[in-house]
């Protein structure tokens, strides 16, 4: 796979990481607002999470467009890398590292979101 394709994908993964970090920060603030029983702040923070969500969608769409524009073998390799495959070349290592970082921050976000959602929604939580 060309270095430029790896770089383009890495840039999108960094954007995803930044959006996940922003969402995690807002979710932490939301958890604090819920603990304080501050409904106004909680509503504001829930609505503020829309922006990082939209950034995530745009970055994922850009990755999808990149994969669709690639040839079969390169597209398959990029798919494998994005799904957590190990680096086969030195050039793939930064992308693989970013995939791992994204997975870790996503896990933190989901875990915290699960807690907040259960506090807010109780039995109607999407996490059952």
ABEGO torsion letter per residue (X at the ends): XBAAAAAAAAAAAAAAAAAAAAAAAAAAAAAAAAAAGBAAAAAAAAAAAAAAAAAAAAAAAAAAAAAAABBAAAAAAAAAAAAGBBBABAAAAAAAAAAAAAAAAAAAAAAAAAAAAAAAAEAABABX
